[in-house]
Amino acid sequence: MKNFKVWLLPSIILILTFWGYFYGLAENNNTVNVNLYTKNSNINSDNNELSLPSELKTPKYLPKGLVFKKKTVENVGVLKAVIQGWQDIKNERRFLVIIQSNDKGSTKPSEINDATKIKIAGTDAWLFYESEGEPVKIMFWKDSCYYLVGGLNISVEDLTKVAESLFK
């Protein structure tokens, strides 16, 4: 129970950051201004110090039309997260976000019980479908890192290819 409490606050902050980043991409017409400040976290795009167990992953595959928009770093207590975003230059409602964090996954969130279990790069992953018009995300832990690959108006097949390409 103690591990669950320790993991709960940072995971809530990361999820809120994820959604804020998505809507920051969508609402700002090809520019990203994410101002997510909470009592326990501060996103700082100029902070390049990051302590991840492995190197920062960038996808080798991207769906057509997506261009890199922004990378931010968030420190939430002992958790460090890098959030990278790509957006379609012709459709502001089509974008991709990848989060990589030093969360080792020793305690998984209960929301994975409602997800579809798949494999990404030989490891268990969970696919989350939201309601229509909402982002789809893939969540997994590999090599002592947490990964979340999410997209709006991007097919599950393309999201899976993006996630797989992080390890090629």
N, C-alpha and C positions, 0 to 999 in steps of 0.2 A: 504494500500500500504506500510506503514511503517513496519508492521509485515512481509510482504513478503520480503522486503530488508534485514531485520535483519535475517531472516531464510535462505535466498538464499546462502550466503557465507558459513556458516557452513554446509549446506546440500551438496554443491558442494565438499567441503573438505572431508566430510564423504563418499560420493560416490567415489571420487578419491582414498581415503584410502581403501575402500572396494575392488575396482578393483586392486589396487596395492597389496593388501594382497593376493587376489586370485592368481595373477600371480607370486607373491613371493613364494607362496606354490608350484605352478606348475613348475616353472622354476628352483627351487633349489634342485630337487631330494631328497625329504623327509626331507629337512631342510628349515627353514624359516629365511631369513634375509631381513626384510623389512626396508628399509631406505627411508622413505617418509618424507622429510622436506620441508615445505613451509614457506612463510613469517609469516603465522598466526598459524601454528600448528607444533607440534613436537611429534612424537610417541616415547614413552619411556616405554619399557617393564618392567623396574624396578620400575616404579611409581605405587604404590599400593593404593594411595589416590584416592578415587572416591566418588563423591556425586551423587548417583542415588536415585530417590524417593523410590525405593524398592530394595530388595536384588538382587545381581547378579544371574541371572538364568542360570542354566546349563541343557542341555537336559537329559531327562530320557530315551529317545530312540535315538539310533544312527544306521544308516544303517550298515550292516555287513562289516567288513574289515576296518572301519575307526578308527584311533587312534588319541588321542589328540596330537597336535603339539605345539601350542603356544597361549598365551594370551598377548595382548598388551592393553595399556591404552592410550587414546589420549585426550588431552585437547584442545578444539577449542573455545576460548573465554569462555562464560558461559556454553557451552556444554561439557559434559564429555562422552566419549564413551569407552566401553570395547569391544574389538574384540577378539573372540575366534576362533581357527581354528583346524580342524581335517583333516587328509589325509589318503588315502588308502595306506597301506604299500606296496602293490603289483602294484599299478597303480598311479603314481604321477599326472596324469591328472584327478583324481577323488578326490574331496575334498568338505568340508563343512565349511562355515564361518557363525558365528552368531555375530551380532552387537547389543549391548544394549546401549541406550543413554538416557540422562535425557531430551530429546526433548519431550515436552508434546503434540505436534501435533496440536497446535492451528491453525497453517497454514500448509496446506498440499501442497506438490509440484504438479505442473501441470502434471507431468508425470503419475500420477495415473489415469488420464483420458484415457490413452491408455492401461491400465492394466485390467486384469480380476478380478472382485470383488469376494472374497470368505469369509468364516468365519473361524477364528482361535480363539479357546477358547472363543467363544461367542461374539467376536468383529469383526468389518469389517477389512478385510485385502485385499491386492492387490498383485496379482500374475503377475510377469513380465517374459515373455519368450523373450529371446534374440535370435539372429540368431544361427544356428546350430554350435555346438562347443563352445558356450559361456555359461556362468553361467545363471541359472534360480534363481530368488529371490522372496521372499515373504516379503512384507513390511506392518507393522501395528503398531498401538499405543494402549497400554493397561496399565491401572493403572499408568498414567502419565509418561510412558516410551515409547520410540521408539524401535522397534525391526526390524531387517532385518535378515532373514534366507536365505542363498544362497548356491547354490551348482553347481558344474560342474560334469557332468556324474552321477548325482543322480536324480532319478525319482521325479516327482512332488508329487506323493503319499508319498514317503519317506520324502521329504522336509516338507510336511504338517504334517506328524507324528512327525517330529522333533520339529516343531513350537508348535504343540499342547502339546507335552511332557514338554515344558518349564513351563507349568501351572498345572501339575499334582503333 
